[in-house]
């Protein structure tokens, strides 16, 4: 992956640039390590309002790992020159055919929901090739080999999520409820369209955590313990 846009170095987060710089001396994604050499990594799927992004940061900080979450949006904006408003239209969302046509026309030839998904997959693979990373959402668990990392799903009751969103965004209970349902619908539709999977299926994960009855710090401890036990088994 060759990088020739100076603005990336000014604005992209440190961990993403670290991966990019270490890769740019090679021939690109075609020279990336094979699936057997990827990892370790943790993919974290989450219900809207369950605190998944915050939890991912806590886990990464305690493990001294990197995080790939909203850094994806920052990198895509800088590396491909796509306006952030367009990225937000397709990030973990499945558009109707009419909306996709509009997005493609505004973004220019070659930009679409599928194109964005492909670019995200390349970045996910790049992150996983360096290992020690927590990747939030974006269908990462369907891109990466199951045996080289752990897949976690974070859920909470609707009431818990509504109150969290109300506090975070300063909106009414009705607005928070509507936002959560729409965000969940968008993410689930995106995964079905691009990966033909039901992201809510608990059988797809190594660990499913209900954070409604425990703090995010307690949930982070559970995840970290699971990661360490898994890591110990890999080394035997």
N, C-alpha and C positions, 0 to 999 in steps of 0.2 A: 504494500500500500504506500504509494508515493505521496508525499505532502509538499505542496508548493505554495500554499496560501498563508502568508505571514500572519493574517488575522487569527488563525487558529491558535498560534502560540501565545497570543495576547489574551484570548478569551476562553478557550476550552479548558476544562478542569485538568488538574495535574495528572491524575491517573490515566485519563484517556490519551494525553500526549505522551506519556511514558510508553504506552503500548505502541503508539504510532511511530515514535522515534526508534524504538527497538526493532520495528518491522521494516522501516523504509529502506534499509540497506540490502534487503532481500528482493526477490522478484515480485513480491506482492502476495496476494492471498493464495496463489497457486502453490507457493512454497510453504504454506502453513503446515504445522505439525499434523500428523494423522490423528484420528479420533482417539487412539490408544494413549496418546501423549497429552491430551487436553486435561485441564483441571489441575488441582481440585477447584470446584466452584459450587455455589449454592444458588439455585434459582428460586425466586420467591414470588408466588402468585398470591393475589390478595383481593378480597372483597372491597368495594369502595367504602372508604371511611373507617376501615379496620385498623388503620395505622401502619400499613405495610411498609411504606417508604421510611418512616421513622424507625420502625423495627429493624429494617435492613441496615440503616446507619449504625444503630446500636450494636448489632451483631458484628458488622465489619470493623467497627472501632475496637471491640474487645478481642477480635481475632487478629487484628492488625492486617486486615484484608482491604481491598479496594471495593468501591461500589459503582455499579453502572445502572443509573436510573434516569433522572432528568438530564444527566450528562449526554445522553443519546441525542436529545433535542438540540443541545448546544453544539455538539459536534456536527450533526447533520446540517445545521444552519451554516456553519462556517466552512466545512469541507466541500459541500455541494452548492452553496450559495442559495439555498432554498429559504424563502422568507419564513420566519417562525410561525406566522399566522397560518400558513399552509401546512406546516409540519403538525401543528396542533389539530388541524382538521382530520388528519389521517393517523395520528399516533394512537394505537390501540383502539381504532375505530374502523367500522366497515361502513362506507358510504353507499348511498343509493347510486344507481347508474347515472342519474342526472347530476347529482352532486359531484360524482367522480369526473364527469365531463367538464364541469365548471372548474374543479380544482386543477385538472390537467391544463385547461386553457390559461388559467391565471398563472400557474407555475411554469408554463412553457413545455415544449415538446419533451417527452421522456419522463415527466414527473407524474406519478400516479400512486395510488395506495399500494399496488403490488410492487412498484419500483422501490418505494420507501421501505416496505417490508423486507425486500431483498437486501437493501443497504443495511438495515438494522441487523439482519442475520449475519452479514459479513463482520459487523462490528462486534457482535456477540461472540462469534468464533475467534476473533482477534483477542478479545478479553479472556476467553476461556483458554486460549493457547498459552497465555502467561500465568493463568491459575490464580488461586487465592483471591477470588472475587465473588461478590454477591451481586446477582443480576436480577433486577426487579421487573416482572411482567414481560411484555412484548413477545410472548410465546417462546422465550429462550429455552425452556425445558424441551420443546419439540424440535429445536434446532440442534441441541447438543446430545451426545451419547449419554444414556441413562447411567451407565456404570462408572462414569468419571466424576460424578458429583451427586449432590442431593437436591431433591425437589421438595419444597415446602409450600403449603397453602395456609394462608392466614384468614380466618373468618371471625365474625362477631355477630351478635344479635342485631336486628335492625334498630332497636331502641338505642343500643350502645353506639352504633355508627351514626345515627342521627344526631345524638348529643355531641359526639366528637366533631362532626362537620359543622354543627351550629357554632361551637366554640372557636373552631379554627377559622371559619369564613365569616363569622358574624352575621349569619342569616337566620331566618325564621325556621321553625320546625317543619313547616310545610315545604319551604324551599329546600331544606336539607334532605327531606324525604324524597322529593322529586329528583334532586341532583344525584342521590345515591342510586336510585332505581335506573336512571338513564345511564349513568356511568357503568353500572354492572351490565346493563343490556348491551352497551357499545362494546365492552371488552369481550363478552361472551360471543357476540356476533363476529367480532374480528377473529377470534381463535377458530370458530367454526368455519369461517370463510377461507382462511389461509392455511390452517393446519388440520382441518376436519376432525377436531377434538372437542370434547365437552370439558371446559376448564374447571367446571364445578364438580367433576367426578372425583371423589376422594381416593379411588383406587389408582389414580395417576401419580400420587405423591408418596414420598417416603414418610412425611410427617404432616399432619393437619392440626393446626392450633386454633382453638377458640379463645381469643384474647378478651372476651367479655368479662370473664371471672378472674382474670389476673392482669397485673400491670404489664406494660411492654418490656420493662426490665426483667420481670420473671419469665416472660415469653422468650426473651433473648437468651436467658440462661439455659432454657430447655433446648433451644436450637443449637447453641454452642456445645452443650454436652453431647448432643446427637452428632454434630460434625466431628467432634474429637473421637467419639467411639467409632464412627465410620472410618475416620482416618487411621486409627489404630488397626482396624481390620485390614485396610488396604496395604499396610506395611508388613503384615505377617507373611 
